Amino acid sequence: MIDDEDNENSLSPAALSLISDILMAQMAALENKPLADDTRSLVRYLCRALSQEQARDVESALVSQRELCMRLIEGRRILDRLQNASWSEVQRTSVGDSFEAEAARAWMELATERIALAENGWEKWLRRGWQSVLSETRNGAEDAQAVWAAFLSFGERLKVSLSVPRTALARGGNEDAILSMSVPQGVDITNIFAEMTSSGNLEVVANIMAAEDSNVEIENQSVGLALKLNGEIWPIGITTISNGLAEWNIPEVRSILNLPAGKISPRFLHFSFPVGDNQQAEIYRLPFASPVMDEKGRAIADETAEITINGQPRWEDGCIITSISLPAVTRQKYPHHHLVLELIVAEGNVQRLGEWPVAEWRDEPLALKTPSPGSPSMQLTRMSLRPSLQTTKFCPYSYK
Amino acid sequence: MDQLRDLEIFLGDDVKSAELAFERLMNQQAKYVYSFLKRNFSSNSADDHEDMFQQMKINVWKSRKNIKNQGIAAWIKFLQRIAKNCGLDLLSGRSGPVDMDSRDLTDIPESEQRRVENIVTSLLSSEEEDDFHYWADLCFLKLNPKLSRTIHNRQLIAAKLYYLKSISWGEIIQVLYPSSEGENELNRSELDAWLSDPAVIRYLIYHELFIPCTEITAIILGIPNKSTHSELSELLEIAMEQSTTADPPAGWTWRDCAVVILRYRYAMLEKSILTHAKITISEKELTELCVRSDALLPFCNCMDKLITKFRQSSSTLGEQMAADRGVWQRLAFEYHFKEQIPHKDIHSYLNAPAAKVSYSLTLNMLNAWISNYRLLDTLAAYVQVHTEDLNND
């Protein structure tokens, strides 16, 4: 440490005078950069919807503008309220000049924007891979951020499932019964070894063989690997089959999704030929298993309920319209739960769209209609069963 | 550094390239030269400053062939000298010969010239405009130089929320942006380490006690703290306009309002206010007005609030760090170099809050720190040592 009372490297007064003149002119010319559109920037900061550089600008403003820091906390509390309200309530809140109204408008803008951009983000995911999407997310590309937020939400649910030893540990032997794959007839995937390593990677090795009587040529073919949970599939790597063996070493998966280290069951993996656009269809595979949440909104480990979505959801007059069936087993097991539909807007920021009591269902599907900021793709929506806070009315709309 | 490369091109033989480099150099330095002109010719109008700047550009271009490249420090100093000559010429109405002497480091011992150039280059080095603030924070507050400025800012935001607003650690982690690649993940133990770091606490105290002159003026007048420099300039113009029908800020006359702005925003000395052409005020009235205004200075309240908050959070480190010399040196540095207010004013702002934590800040100390260049010498040595460290890394 340098002590100003005893500086052995002192400069001469002339040298210090020169530095002083330069410093005074340069420092006097600086003015704090005001934060452009405070509330919008704060909301996007809170929703992790900025590039690292933009986030740094917000932080500089938080440091230099003393009243802004408390706004950050106030903004977080407003967002928490809005995200648990209905979309109509968000729209009502957005009217006026208050900070809450400004925050609601900024949140609405972000949600609408994300829905519009997610398709593009998903396209990037399939064409350029998840690492490219991650890199673009860090650089603030909004379409990449939209799909990345959905992936992180998937990761949270996957973490809960992996944390249960019964399912997280590979049980050994052939797990064909639970193996998920989109492969040509006559092709077998066996001896799957999958591990989340302590260094944060996902390593997967599998034997891929074509039956002798099939005409399928698999040597040097590309094969895709995806993470899978409850019918939701996220492609994460491609490799080439060599001598009947396929090996993937996907860096950072475990560290980014904060997953536990150790072997994982092949039931969380999905294999496909060929890779590319065909995988997009997988994400819409229905029916699917919905997570079941506890009263605090946390997913209960390894507990899922079957839900069927009948056809593609539609969006009309500002509302999303979905036909949902709940099989008898779900209705009997969770008679007092509610089905909750949410929109994944940004990392850790989800908008509740609607909530309906399971008890209202019979064998036939029900048409659910609820206000929504747009027509979200399936990756951006999340359905779960949970003890209720509030209920959205069933619409009289007849779903066709 | 881009400026150094442009300087080489500007002084080179290719005239077309030199013209382009010259424009870039002028664009980079324009606001600093204007700031220099405003400081040295404060009674002149913005049009005069523009004329001085344009004349300076002509003179610098004319003297291009005679300029010796001695680095950025000499270049900036050279621009300042030419700008000052142009200002003096304009005031005296003369059009003297262009001073071709560009050797602005000649007063400095040769053995120091390289060091001075390196220090100035470091202080102005990166893309960030306020590098000197950063260096001053590292040097006087002893922030960890191995951490990025982003982390220092996040530490400060976390400390503000925790100590001043009593926000829980969980909520703080929730609102801060996630760590970038290569940074530690922000969790409870990392946050605890931040909040108990003496340097972070010094940084918090400095930020709470440093109040820019525009804000001090706004607080005294009871107008919104967000008032900007230009808003205060407009208010001053209205205040000095005899015929205004608008109401002055509550509790003040328009004359008093003008005096407060001149005294606290522009740090005008009392004797200058007494002779100001547009202000009519007696010495007694001015003294009373200054006493009334000084009583509204926010520094003691800020220190009281800090002490209360530190006690509420059971932090003994807070009060200890408030009595750390580095905090007061950092404040003196900022008020001198950025706000450019007289030592006496710095002393009157800071001595009372310093006394609340038993730190004795005397006028003699401030004079030694500022007039004898102690602070600058300390900063220069710090920059030199740490730049060498960075280069060695």
Interface residues (C-beta under 8 A of the other chain):
Chain A: M1 I2 D3 D4 E5 N7 N9 S10 L11 S12 P13 A14 A15 L16 S17 L18 I19 S20 D21 I22 L23 M24 A25 Q26 M27 A28 A29 L30 E31 Y45 L46 R48 L50 Q52 A55 R56 V58 E59 S60 L62 V63 Q65 R66 E67 C69 M70 L72 I73 R76 R138 E347
Chain B: K31 Y32 V33 Y34 S35 F36 K38 R39 A73 I76 K77 Q80 D104 L105 D107 I108 P109 E112 R115 V116 I119 V120 L123 L124 E129 D130 F132 H133 C139 K142 T150 N153 R154 L156 I157 K160 L161 L164 K165 I167 E171 Q174 V175 Y177 P178 S180 E181 H207 E208 N225 K226 H229 Q329 F337 K338 Q340 W369 Y373 R374 L375 L376 D377 T378 A380 A381 Y382 Q384 V385
